[in-house]
Amino acid sequence: MDKKNKNPNVPNLRFSYKGDWSKRKLNEICLFFKGNGLSKSDLSNEGFPCILYGELYTTYKNEVISDIISKTNTTLSNPFLSRNNDLIIPGSGEDPIDIAVARAIYQNDIILGGDLNILRPKSNVSAAFLSYQLNGVRRYDIAKKAQGKSIVHLHNSDLKEVLVSIPSYDEQLHIVKLLTKIDEMIETQSKIIDDLLTVKNGISNKLFKLQQIELSNHYLFEYLIEGDKTAVDTSCYKKITVKLNNQGLAFVRVR
């Protein structure tokens, strides 16, 4: 990687590629579409894979979506289906920074729900490369386009004017390969951490959890010795509760 480059048209850190990066508006390198309505109530355990705009905040944390989580059996008259190398950005949210989220899809025929802006890159443009750039140095450029107060909105017309820097296609893919590899390492380490936390909690519970001694109910006559052989009417005695602690001491409660 070249760290000494002072050319303003190339990054300071770069693989061994030549040539300037070009600044392009998204409108010049992408076609724009809108998703078609789906809501949480339309999700099911079986059916066609789908993505809702809210899942970009809660479910899909990485720039590239690898596994589709949700499904739906809802029949739409005109569903919008993904194509390999699509880019999706939510159309509404609670905060301008939160709404500035881009995710790349490399699967065909995924139903894309309403309130999703869909960018379909033209040839020689990687959706993953755009996703990493838009979620990084361009995130505030997108956030500034969001409109509204309690709920902010982001339209395709706003996104069309966002500037991005584009190198050769081979360089795009090289950068994506590096960043996705790091994402995979982060996911692996996160799973290891989760497993270790589970083990730690299990050991901790066994180490510190004292033996629970159940309350036992007894009648007072069980603790008395009769001086004669006259039958005893036990119904007149109070009911007591006896609890033994670790040291064998008894605590008695009369009811």
Secondary structure, DSSP 8 states (H G I E B T S, - for coil): -B-----TTS-SSB-S--S--EEEEHHHHEEEEE-B---GGGEESSSEEEE-TTHHHHT--SSEE-S--EEE----SS--B--TTEEEEESEESSHHHH---EEE--SS-EEBTTEEEEEE-TT--HHHHHHHHHTTTHHHHHTT-EESSSEE--HHHHTT-EEEE--HHHHHHHHHHHHHHHHHHHHHHHHHHHHHHHHHHHHHHHH-------EEEEGGGG---SS-----GGGS-EEEEEE-TT--EEEEE-
